[in-house]
Amino acid sequence: QLVESGGGSVQPGGSLRLSCAASGYRMYASDYCMAWFRQVPGGRREGVASVYIGRRRTYVPESFKGRFTISEEDGALQMNNLQPEDTAKYYCATQPALSLAWCVSQATEQDLEFRYWGQGTQVTVS
């Protein structure tokens, strides 16, 4: 089980750092892909960042560059200059069996490939 933390309510321009921890089991692979997605009610899941843990390779889609970064070490998501349109529930997801190349190029577009998901943490910007 994955457990997200760090969500909350902030004013526009504020920052939040989201963390994702494994609970109840240990990741059985030293290298694996982790990604963050967000979703608003009735909307599709949108990938915001990914990291290949163990190889310290990260990827942030162009639309989030400059505001969102993801930690190479533990996959924590740092979000700066948050805007009301960033309001959503944020989820972390992991998948050990995916390649580094895929993780840092396509992962944020293919949420269905991820096997393990957290319950999400709400981020509200207003």
C-alpha positions as CSV (number, residue, x, y, z in Angstrom):
1,Q,0.0,0.0,0.0
2,L,1.2,3.5,-0.8
3,V,0.4,6.4,1.4
4,E,0.5,10.0,0.3
5,S,1.0,12.9,2.6
6,G,1.5,16.6,2.5
7,G,-1.6,17.8,0.9
8,G,-3.7,20.7,2.2
9,S,-5.1,24.1,1.4
10,V,-2.9,26.9,0.3
11,Q,-3.4,30.3,-1.3
12,P,-2.4,31.0,-4.9
13,G,1.4,31.3,-5.1
14,G,1.9,28.9,-2.3
15,S,3.9,25.7,-2.1
16,L,3.3,22.2,-1.0
17,R,5.5,19.1,-0.9
18,L,3.9,15.7,-1.3
19,S,5.4,12.5,-0.1
20,C,4.7,8.9,-0.9
21,A,5.6,6.0,1.4
22,A,5.1,2.3,1.2
23,S,3.2,0.9,4.1
24,G,3.0,-2.7,5.0
25,Y,5.5,-4.0,2.5
26,R,8.9,-3.3,1.1
27,M,9.4,-2.6,-2.5
28,Y,11.0,-5.7,-3.8
29,A,12.9,-4.0,-6.5
30,S,15.7,-1.4,-6.0
31,D,14.8,0.2,-9.3
32,Y,11.3,1.1,-10.1
33,C,9.2,3.8,-11.6
34,M,7.2,6.2,-9.5
35,A,4.8,8.8,-10.8
36,W,2.4,11.4,-9.5
37,F,-1.0,11.9,-11.0
38,R,-3.8,14.2,-10.2
39,Q,-7.5,14.0,-10.8
40,V,-10.5,16.3,-10.3
41,P,-14.0,14.8,-9.9
42,G,-15.3,13.7,-13.3
43,G,-11.9,14.3,-14.9
44,R,-9.2,12.0,-16.3
45,R,-6.0,11.3,-14.4
46,E,-3.2,13.7,-15.4
47,G,0.4,12.8,-14.9
48,V,2.5,15.6,-13.4
49,A,6.0,14.0,-12.8
50,S,7.8,10.7,-12.8
51,V,11.1,9.4,-11.4
52,Y,13.0,6.2,-11.9
53,I,14.1,5.4,-8.3
54,G,17.5,3.9,-8.1
55,R,18.8,5.6,-11.3
56,R,17.9,9.1,-10.2
57,R,16.3,10.0,-13.4
58,T,13.3,12.3,-13.4
59,Y,10.7,13.7,-15.8
60,V,8.3,16.6,-15.6
61,P,6.0,17.3,-18.5
62,E,6.5,20.7,-20.1
63,S,3.3,22.1,-18.8
64,F,4.5,21.7,-15.2
65,K,8.2,22.5,-15.6
66,G,9.3,25.5,-13.6
67,R,6.7,24.8,-10.9
68,F,6.8,21.1,-10.1
69,T,9.9,19.0,-9.3
70,I,10.2,15.4,-8.2
71,S,12.9,14.2,-5.9
72,E,15.4,11.8,-7.4
73,E,15.9,10.1,-4.1
74,D,12.4,9.4,-2.8
75,G,9.9,10.7,-5.4
76,A,8.6,13.5,-3.2
77,L,6.7,16.1,-5.3
78,Q,7.6,19.7,-4.7
79,M,4.9,22.1,-6.1
80,N,5.6,25.8,-6.2
81,N,3.5,28.8,-7.3
82,L,0.3,26.8,-7.0
83,Q,-2.7,28.1,-8.7
84,P,-6.4,27.4,-8.4
85,E,-6.3,25.1,-11.4
86,D,-3.9,22.9,-9.5
87,T,-6.7,21.9,-7.1
88,A,-7.1,18.2,-7.4
89,K,-6.5,14.9,-5.6
90,Y,-2.9,13.8,-6.1
91,Y,-1.9,10.2,-6.3
92,C,1.4,8.4,-6.3
93,A,1.8,5.2,-8.2
94,T,4.6,2.7,-8.6
95,Q,5.5,0.0,-11.0
96,P,8.7,-2.0,-10.6
97,A,8.6,-3.7,-14.0
98,L,8.8,-0.7,-16.3
99,S,11.9,0.5,-18.0
100,L,13.9,3.6,-17.2
101,A,13.4,5.0,-20.7
102,W,9.6,4.5,-20.5
103,C,9.5,5.9,-17.0
104,V,11.1,9.2,-18.0
105,S,9.3,9.7,-21.2
106,Q,5.8,8.1,-21.4
107,A,4.9,7.1,-17.8
108,T,2.9,10.3,-17.1
109,E,0.7,9.6,-20.1
110,Q,0.0,5.9,-19.2
111,D,-1.5,5.7,-15.8
112,L,-3.0,2.3,-16.5
113,E,0.4,0.7,-16.6
114,F,1.0,1.4,-12.9
115,R,0.1,-1.5,-10.6
116,Y,0.4,0.2,-7.1
117,W,-1.6,3.2,-6.1
118,G,-2.1,5.3,-3.0
119,Q,-5.5,6.6,-1.8
120,G,-4.5,10.2,-2.8
121,T,-4.1,13.4,-0.9
122,Q,-6.2,16.5,-1.6
123,V,-4.6,19.7,-2.7
124,T,-6.8,22.8,-2.7
125,V,-5.6,26.2,-3.9
126,S,-7.9,29.2,-3.2
